[in-house]
């Protein structure tokens, strides 16, 4: 099974930093999926993010749900999940 990175943020195709994030990860041949902060908040961090090999915190705040974003960071810290934030 190929590892997948969860990109935690509220994707907007008009946001240049989101397009650059996608381009950079694709160029590095990293499989990724966007995860909205709303989903993390609603489903809970373990349920929504537990399947990812690592997490990437997307740029471009404000986030829809800061609680969801902070829960993702906490999950990574407490479970030893690799995390990149910018």
Backbone atoms as SQL, in Angstrom:
CREATE TABLE atoms (id INTEGER PRIMARY KEY, chain TEXT, resi INTEGER, resn TEXT, atom TEXT, x REAL, y REAL, z REAL);
INSERT INTO atoms VALUES
  (1, 'A', 1, 'UNK', 'N', 0.831, -1.173, 0.000),
  (2, 'A', 1, 'UNK', 'CA', 0.000, 0.000, 0.000),
  (3, 'A', 1, 'UNK', 'C', 0.882, 1.245, 0.000),
  (4, 'A', 2, 'UNK', 'N', 0.575, 2.184, -0.881),
  (5, 'A', 2, 'UNK', 'CA', 1.364, 3.403, -1.013),
  (6, 'A', 2, 'UNK', 'C', 0.935, 4.413, 0.055),
  (7, 'A', 3, 'UNK', 'N', 1.885, 4.967, 0.792),
  (8, 'A', 3, 'UNK', 'CA', 1.525, 5.940, 1.833),
  (9, 'A', 3, 'UNK', 'C', 0.900, 7.201, 1.223),
  (10, 'A', 4, 'UNK', 'N', -0.031, 7.774, 1.955),
  (11, 'A', 4, 'UNK', 'CA', -0.710, 8.998, 1.530),
  (12, 'A', 4, 'UNK', 'C', -0.540, 10.045, 2.627),
  (13, 'A', 5, 'UNK', 'N', -0.291, 11.271, 2.211),
  (14, 'A', 5, 'UNK', 'CA', -0.179, 12.397, 3.129),
  (15, 'A', 5, 'UNK', 'C', -1.507, 13.145, 3.131),
  (16, 'A', 6, 'UNK', 'N', -1.994, 13.483, 4.296),
  (17, 'A', 6, 'UNK', 'CA', -3.189, 14.309, 4.417),
  (18, 'A', 6, 'UNK', 'C', -2.800, 15.773, 4.468),
  (19, 'A', 7, 'UNK', 'N', -3.332, 16.560, 3.544),
  (20, 'A', 7, 'UNK', 'CA', -3.087, 18.001, 3.535),
  (21, 'A', 7, 'UNK', 'C', -4.271, 18.652, 4.245),
  (22, 'A', 8, 'UNK', 'N', -4.036, 19.137, 5.451),
  (23, 'A', 8, 'UNK', 'CA', -5.107, 19.688, 6.273),
  (24, 'A', 8, 'UNK', 'C', -5.234, 21.178, 5.986),
  (25, 'A', 9, 'UNK', 'N', -6.378, 21.545, 5.450),
  (26, 'A', 9, 'UNK', 'CA', -6.659, 22.934, 5.109),
  (27, 'A', 9, 'UNK', 'C', -7.944, 22.991, 4.309),
  (28, 'A', 10, 'UNK', 'N', -8.383, 24.172, 4.040),
  (29, 'A', 10, 'UNK', 'CA', -9.655, 24.360, 3.345),
  (30, 'A', 10, 'UNK', 'C', -9.372, 24.758, 1.901),
  (31, 'A', 11, 'UNK', 'N', -9.277, 23.742, 1.051),
  (32, 'A', 11, 'UNK', 'CA', -8.832, 23.900, -0.331),
  (33, 'A', 11, 'UNK', 'C', -9.666, 24.911, -1.104),
  (34, 'A', 12, 'UNK', 'N', -8.949, 25.778, -1.793),
  (35, 'A', 12, 'UNK', 'CA', -9.567, 26.769, -2.667),
  (36, 'A', 12, 'UNK', 'C', -8.752, 26.789, -3.955),
  (37, 'A', 13, 'UNK', 'N', -9.345, 26.379, -5.092),
  (38, 'A', 13, 'UNK', 'CA', -8.581, 26.312, -6.342),
  (39, 'A', 13, 'UNK', 'C', -8.128, 27.679, -6.857),
  (40, 'A', 14, 'UNK', 'N', -8.609, 28.749, -6.268),
  (41, 'A', 14, 'UNK', 'CA', -8.178, 30.093, -6.670),
  (42, 'A', 14, 'UNK', 'C', -7.025, 30.607, -5.803),
  (43, 'A', 15, 'UNK', 'N', -6.666, 29.844, -4.786),
  (44, 'A', 15, 'UNK', 'CA', -5.597, 30.242, -3.876),
  (45, 'A', 15, 'UNK', 'C', -4.257, 29.753, -4.443),
  (46, 'A', 16, 'UNK', 'N', -3.387, 30.684, -4.746),
  (47, 'A', 16, 'UNK', 'CA', -2.108, 30.321, -5.369),
  (48, 'A', 16, 'UNK', 'C', -1.246, 29.441, -4.473),
  (49, 'A', 17, 'UNK', 'N', -1.312, 29.626, -3.162),
  (50, 'A', 17, 'UNK', 'CA', -0.507, 28.776, -2.281),
  (51, 'A', 17, 'UNK', 'C', -1.027, 27.335, -2.283),
  (52, 'A', 18, 'UNK', 'N', -2.316, 27.157, -2.431),
  (53, 'A', 18, 'UNK', 'CA', -2.862, 25.799, -2.511),
  (54, 'A', 18, 'UNK', 'C', -2.445, 25.134, -3.818),
  (55, 'A', 19, 'UNK', 'N', -2.460, 25.884, -4.901),
  (56, 'A', 19, 'UNK', 'CA', -2.007, 25.332, -6.181),
  (57, 'A', 19, 'UNK', 'C', -0.521, 24.990, -6.122),
  (58, 'A', 20, 'UNK', 'N', 0.263, 25.826, -5.457),
  (59, 'A', 20, 'UNK', 'CA', 1.699, 25.555, -5.322),
  (60, 'A', 20, 'UNK', 'C', 1.940, 24.329, -4.450),
  (61, 'A', 21, 'UNK', 'N', 1.138, 24.169, -3.403),
  (62, 'A', 21, 'UNK', 'CA', 1.258, 22.976, -2.552),
  (63, 'A', 21, 'UNK', 'C', 0.999, 21.724, -3.370),
  (64, 'A', 22, 'UNK', 'N', -0.071, 21.735, -4.134),
  (65, 'A', 22, 'UNK', 'CA', -0.388, 20.576, -4.978),
  (66, 'A', 22, 'UNK', 'C', 0.718, 20.304, -5.984),
  (67, 'A', 23, 'UNK', 'N', 1.207, 21.348, -6.603),
  (68, 'A', 23, 'UNK', 'CA', 2.258, 21.190, -7.607),
  (69, 'A', 23, 'UNK', 'C', 3.537, 20.625, -6.987),
  (70, 'A', 24, 'UNK', 'N', 3.916, 21.144, -5.831),
  (71, 'A', 24, 'UNK', 'CA', 5.136, 20.672, -5.160),
  (72, 'A', 24, 'UNK', 'C', 5.035, 19.218, -4.726),
  (73, 'A', 25, 'UNK', 'N', 3.918, 18.858, -4.132),
  (74, 'A', 25, 'UNK', 'CA', 3.746, 17.466, -3.693),
  (75, 'A', 25, 'UNK', 'C', 3.688, 16.517, -4.889),
  (76, 'A', 26, 'UNK', 'N', 3.000, 16.937, -5.940),
  (77, 'A', 26, 'UNK', 'CA', 2.935, 16.104, -7.153),
  (78, 'A', 26, 'UNK', 'C', 4.325, 15.966, -7.773),
  (79, 'A', 27, 'UNK', 'N', 5.066, 17.062, -7.809),
  (80, 'A', 27, 'UNK', 'CA', 6.425, 17.029, -8.378),
  (81, 'A', 27, 'UNK', 'C', 7.330, 16.093, -7.580),
  (82, 'A', 28, 'UNK', 'N', 7.110, 16.019, -6.278),
  (83, 'A', 28, 'UNK', 'CA', 7.896, 15.120, -5.423),
  (84, 'A', 28, 'UNK', 'C', 7.346, 13.690, -5.435),
  (85, 'A', 29, 'UNK', 'N', 6.316, 13.461, -6.250),
  (86, 'A', 29, 'UNK', 'CA', 5.680, 12.136, -6.377),
  (87, 'A', 29, 'UNK', 'C', 5.113, 11.648, -5.046),
  (88, 'A', 30, 'UNK', 'N', 4.545, 12.571, -4.279),
  (89, 'A', 30, 'UNK', 'CA', 3.918, 12.232, -3.002),
  (90, 'A', 30, 'UNK', 'C', 2.417, 12.160, -3.218),
  (91, 'A', 31, 'UNK', 'N', 1.830, 11.029, -2.856),
  (92, 'A', 31, 'UNK', 'CA', 0.368, 10.915, -2.919),
  (93, 'A', 31, 'UNK', 'C', -0.222, 11.710, -1.766),
  (94, 'A', 32, 'UNK', 'N', -1.267, 12.469, -2.059),
  (95, 'A', 32, 'UNK', 'CA', -1.873, 13.308, -1.019),
  (96, 'A', 32, 'UNK', 'C', -3.362, 13.458, -1.257),
  (97, 'A', 33, 'UNK', 'N', -4.038, 13.821, -0.173),
  (98, 'A', 33, 'UNK', 'CA', -5.458, 14.138, -0.215),
  (99, 'A', 33, 'UNK', 'C', -5.697, 15.356, 0.663),
  (100, 'A', 34, 'UNK', 'N', -6.562, 16.245, 0.201),
  (101, 'A', 34, 'UNK', 'CA', -6.945, 17.397, 1.003),
  (102, 'A', 34, 'UNK', 'C', -7.969, 16.957, 2.045),
  (103, 'A', 35, 'UNK', 'N', -7.833, 17.480, 3.249),
  (104, 'A', 35, 'UNK', 'CA', -8.773, 17.211, 4.339),
  (105, 'A', 35, 'UNK', 'C', -9.172, 18.563, 4.916),
  (106, 'A', 36, 'UNK', 'N', -10.451, 18.881, 4.842),
  (107, 'A', 36, 'UNK', 'CA', -10.883, 20.187, 5.347),
  (108, 'A', 36, 'UNK', 'C', -10.892, 20.199, 6.872),
  (109, 'A', 37, 'UNK', 'N', -10.694, 21.384, 7.416),
  (110, 'A', 37, 'UNK', 'CA', -10.730, 21.529, 8.868),
  (111, 'A', 37, 'UNK', 'C', -12.133, 21.236, 9.398),
  (112, 'A', 38, 'UNK', 'N', -13.130, 21.444, 8.569),
  (113, 'A', 38, 'UNK', 'CA', -14.509, 21.122, 8.949),
  (114, 'A', 38, 'UNK', 'C', -14.664, 19.626, 9.174),
  (115, 'A', 39, 'UNK', 'N', -14.082, 18.819, 8.278),
  (116, 'A', 39, 'UNK', 'CA', -14.171, 17.362, 8.406),
  (117, 'A', 39, 'UNK', 'C', -13.443, 16.856, 9.644),
  (118, 'A', 40, 'UNK', 'N', -12.290, 17.426, 9.937),
  (119, 'A', 40, 'UNK', 'CA', -11.535, 17.000, 11.122),
  (120, 'A', 40, 'UNK', 'C', -12.347, 17.316, 12.367),
  (121, 'A', 41, 'UNK', 'N', -12.935, 18.472, 12.395),
  (122, 'A', 41, 'UNK', 'CA', -13.727, 18.883, 13.558),
  (123, 'A', 41, 'UNK', 'C', -14.962, 18.000, 13.719),
  (124, 'A', 42, 'UNK', 'N', -15.646, 17.710, 12.610),
  (125, 'A', 42, 'UNK', 'CA', -16.892, 16.947, 12.670),
  (126, 'A', 42, 'UNK', 'C', -16.655, 15.470, 12.966),
  (127, 'A', 43, 'UNK', 'N', -15.671, 14.871, 12.300),
  (128, 'A', 43, 'UNK', 'CA', -15.434, 13.428, 12.416),
  (129, 'A', 43, 'UNK', 'C', -14.501, 13.070, 13.560),
  (130, 'A', 44, 'UNK', 'N', -13.746, 14.031, 14.040),
  (131, 'A', 44, 'UNK', 'CA', -12.733, 13.759, 15.053),
  (132, 'A', 44, 'UNK', 'C', -11.410, 13.467, 14.376),
  (133, 'A', 45, 'UNK', 'N', -10.312, 13.909, 14.981),
  (134, 'A', 45, 'UNK', 'CA', -9.010, 13.775, 14.329),
  (135, 'A', 45, 'UNK', 'C', -8.578, 12.331, 14.088),
  (136, 'A', 46, 'UNK', 'N', -8.780, 11.459, 15.048),
  (137, 'A', 46, 'UNK', 'CA', -8.333, 10.065, 14.877),
  (138, 'A', 46, 'UNK', 'C', -9.105, 9.391, 13.749),
  (139, 'A', 47, 'UNK', 'N', -10.401, 9.597, 13.733),
  (140, 'A', 47, 'UNK', 'CA', -11.255, 8.984, 12.703),
  (141, 'A', 47, 'UNK', 'C', -10.920, 9.517, 11.316),
  (142, 'A', 48, 'UNK', 'N', -10.714, 10.801, 11.211),
  (143, 'A', 48, 'UNK', 'CA', -10.530, 11.415, 9.892),
  (144, 'A', 48, 'UNK', 'C', -9.084, 11.351, 9.409),
  (145, 'A', 49, 'UNK', 'N', -8.114, 11.367, 10.303),
  (146, 'A', 49, 'UNK', 'CA', -6.708, 11.479, 9.890),
  (147, 'A', 49, 'UNK', 'C', -5.868, 10.244, 10.167),
  (148, 'A', 50, 'UNK', 'N', -6.427, 9.267, 10.846),
  (149, 'A', 50, 'UNK', 'CA', -5.663, 8.102, 11.274),
  (150, 'A', 50, 'UNK', 'C', -5.040, 7.278, 10.162),
  (151, 'A', 51, 'UNK', 'N', -5.536, 7.378, 8.967),
  (152, 'A', 51, 'UNK', 'CA', -5.031, 6.542, 7.867),
  (153, 'A', 51, 'UNK', 'C', -3.835, 7.135, 7.124),
  (154, 'A', 52, 'UNK', 'N', -3.482, 8.390, 7.432),
  (155, 'A', 52, 'UNK', 'CA', -2.411, 9.045, 6.681),
  (156, 'A', 52, 'UNK', 'C', -1.042, 8.762, 7.282),
  (157, 'A', 53, 'UNK', 'N', -0.047, 8.647, 6.404),
  (158, 'A', 53, 'UNK', 'CA', 1.330, 8.396, 6.834),
  (159, 'A', 53, 'UNK', 'C', 1.976, 9.654, 7.390),
  (160, 'A', 54, 'UNK', 'N', 1.427, 10.798, 7.062),
  (161, 'A', 54, 'UNK', 'CA', 1.930, 12.075, 7.537),
  (162, 'A', 54, 'UNK', 'C', 0.905, 13.152, 7.265),
  (163, 'A', 55, 'UNK', 'N', 1.096, 14.300, 7.888),
  (164, 'A', 55, 'UNK', 'CA', 0.188, 15.419, 7.695),
  (165, 'A', 55, 'UNK', 'C', 0.968, 16.649, 7.255),
  (166, 'A', 56, 'UNK', 'N', 0.352, 17.398, 6.373),
  (167, 'A', 56, 'UNK', 'CA', 0.907, 18.659, 5.884),
  (168, 'A', 56, 'UNK', 'C', -0.136, 19.723, 6.189),
  (169, 'A', 57, 'UNK', 'N', 0.232, 20.737, 6.945),
  (170, 'A', 57, 'UNK', 'CA', -0.696, 21.802, 7.276),
  (171, 'A', 57, 'UNK', 'C', -0.617, 22.847, 6.171),
  (172, 'A', 58, 'UNK', 'N', -1.730, 23.021, 5.467),
  (173, 'A', 58, 'UNK', 'CA', -1.767, 23.933, 4.326),
  (174, 'A', 58, 'UNK', 'C', -1.649, 25.383, 4.787),
  (175, 'A', 59, 'UNK', 'N', -1.088, 26.180, 3.921),
  (176, 'A', 59, 'UNK', 'CA', -0.996, 27.613, 4.177),
  (177, 'A', 59, 'UNK', 'C', -2.334, 28.270, 3.876),
  (178, 'A', 60, 'UNK', 'N', -2.387, 29.558, 4.104),
  (179, 'A', 60, 'UNK', 'CA', -3.534, 30.397, 3.736),
  (180, 'A', 60, 'UNK', 'C', -4.662, 30.348, 4.744),
  (181, 'A', 61, 'UNK', 'N', -4.409, 30.896, 5.906),
  (182, 'A', 61, 'UNK', 'CA', -5.479, 31.065, 6.867),
  (183, 'A', 61, 'UNK', 'C', -6.293, 32.295, 6.445),
  (184, 'A', 62, 'UNK', 'N', -7.451, 32.557, 6.971),
  (185, 'A', 62, 'UNK', 'CA', -8.026, 31.847, 8.098),
  (186, 'A', 62, 'UNK', 'C', -8.609, 30.505, 7.669),
  (187, 'A', 63, 'UNK', 'N', -8.565, 29.571, 8.600),
  (188, 'A', 63, 'UNK', 'CA', -9.152, 28.261, 8.361),
  (189, 'A', 63, 'UNK', 'C', -10.616, 28.316, 8.783),
  (190, 'A', 64, 'UNK', 'N', -11.444, 27.489, 8.176),
  (191, 'A', 64, 'UNK', 'CA', -12.867, 27.477, 8.545),
  (192, 'A', 64, 'UNK', 'C', -13.049, 27.097, 10.015),
  (193, 'A', 65, 'UNK', 'N', -12.262, 26.118, 10.466),
  (194, 'A', 65, 'UNK', 'CA', -12.372, 25.664, 11.855),
  (195, 'A', 65, 'UNK', 'C', -10.984, 25.485, 12.445),
  (196, 'A', 66, 'UNK', 'N', -10.540, 26.503, 13.156),
  (197, 'A', 66, 'UNK', 'CA', -9.228, 26.445, 13.794),
  (198, 'A', 66, 'UNK', 'C', -9.140, 25.263, 14.750),
  (199, 'A', 67, 'UNK', 'N', -10.267, 24.902, 15.391),
  (200, 'A', 67, 'UNK', 'CA', -10.269, 23.741, 16.289),
  (201, 'A', 67, 'UNK', 'C', -9.892, 22.463, 15.553),
  (202, 'A', 68, 'UNK', 'N', -10.389, 22.303, 14.328),
  (203, 'A', 68, 'UNK', 'CA', -10.046, 21.126, 13.525),
  (204, 'A', 68, 'UNK', 'C', -8.572, 21.108, 13.171),
  (205, 'A', 69, 'UNK', 'N', -8.032, 22.269, 12.831),
  (206, 'A', 69, 'UNK', 'CA', -6.613, 22.362, 12.498),
  (207, 'A', 69, 'UNK', 'C', -5.745, 22.035, 13.709),
  (208, 'A', 70, 'UNK', 'N', -6.070, 22.622, 14.847),
  (209, 'A', 70, 'UNK', 'CA', -5.290, 22.363, 16.061),
  (210, 'A', 70, 'UNK', 'C', -5.410, 20.909, 16.507),
  (211, 'A', 71, 'UNK', 'N', -6.573, 20.299, 16.284),
  (212, 'A', 71, 'UNK', 'CA', -6.742, 18.875, 16.624),
  (213, 'A', 71, 'UNK', 'C', -5.844, 18.010, 15.746),
  (214, 'A', 72, 'UNK', 'N', -5.676, 18.379, 14.478),
  (215, 'A', 72, 'UNK', 'CA', -4.787, 17.635, 13.586),
  (216, 'A', 72, 'UNK', 'C', -3.342, 17.726, 14.067),
  (217, 'A', 73, 'UNK', 'N', -2.922, 18.921, 14.457),
  (218, 'A', 73, 'UNK', 'CA', -1.561, 19.110, 14.964),
  (219, 'A', 73, 'UNK', 'C', -1.359, 18.328, 16.259),
  (220, 'A', 74, 'UNK', 'N', -2.337, 18.374, 17.129),
  (221, 'A', 74, 'UNK', 'CA', -2.247, 17.631, 18.396),
  (222, 'A', 74, 'UNK', 'C', -2.143, 16.133, 18.139),
  (223, 'A', 75, 'UNK', 'N', -2.957, 15.623, 17.216),
  (224, 'A', 75, 'UNK', 'CA', -2.905, 14.199, 16.879),
  (225, 'A', 75, 'UNK', 'C', -1.497, 13.808, 16.424),
  (226, 'A', 76, 'UNK', 'N', -0.929, 14.607, 15.534),
  (227, 'A', 76, 'UNK', 'CA', 0.416, 14.307, 15.040),
  (228, 'A', 76, 'UNK', 'C', 1.439, 14.315, 16.178),
  (229, 'A', 77, 'UNK', 'N', 1.359, 15.297, 17.031),
  (230, 'A', 77, 'UNK', 'CA', 2.309, 15.415, 18.142),
  (231, 'A', 77, 'UNK', 'C', 2.185, 14.234, 19.106),
  (232, 'A', 78, 'UNK', 'N', 0.953, 13.886, 19.460),
  (233, 'A', 78, 'UNK', 'CA', 0.746, 12.834, 20.462),
  (234, 'A', 78, 'UNK', 'C', 0.946, 11.436, 19.910),
  (235, 'A', 79, 'UNK', 'N', 0.762, 11.239, 18.621),
  (236, 'A', 79, 'UNK', 'CA', 0.871, 9.894, 18.020),
  (237, 'A', 79, 'UNK', 'C', 2.171, 9.694, 17.238),
  (238, 'A', 80, 'UNK', 'N', 3.011, 10.729, 17.186),
  (239, 'A', 80, 'UNK', 'CA', 4.288, 10.608, 16.478),
  (240, 'A', 80, 'UNK', 'C', 4.123, 10.561, 14.970),
  (241, 'A', 81, 'UNK', 'N', 3.078, 11.180, 14.466),
  (242, 'A', 81, 'UNK', 'CA', 2.845, 11.232, 13.013),
  (243, 'A', 81, 'UNK', 'C', 3.690, 12.351, 12.422),
  (244, 'A', 82, 'UNK', 'N', 4.438, 12.105, 11.343),
  (245, 'A', 82, 'UNK', 'CA', 5.218, 13.166, 10.730),
  (246, 'A', 82, 'UNK', 'C', 4.310, 14.338, 10.337),
  (247, 'A', 83, 'UNK', 'N', 4.766, 15.553, 10.607),
  (248, 'A', 83, 'UNK', 'CA', 3.968, 16.752, 10.377),
  (249, 'A', 83, 'UNK', 'C', 4.836, 17.837, 9.768),
  (250, 'A', 84, 'UNK', 'N', 4.303, 18.483, 8.731),
  (251, 'A', 84, 'UNK', 'CA', 4.954, 19.652, 8.143),
  (252, 'A', 84, 'UNK', 'C', 3.956, 20.787, 8.217),
  (253, 'A', 85, 'UNK', 'N', 4.371, 21.901, 8.762),
  (254, 'A', 85, 'UNK', 'CA', 3.537, 23.095, 8.809),
  (255, 'A', 85, 'UNK', 'C', 4.307, 24.255, 8.204),
  (256, 'A', 86, 'UNK', 'N', 3.573, 25.166, 7.633),
  (257, 'A', 86, 'UNK', 'CA', 4.264, 26.317, 7.048),
  (258, 'A', 86, 'UNK', 'C', 3.641, 27.602, 7.523);
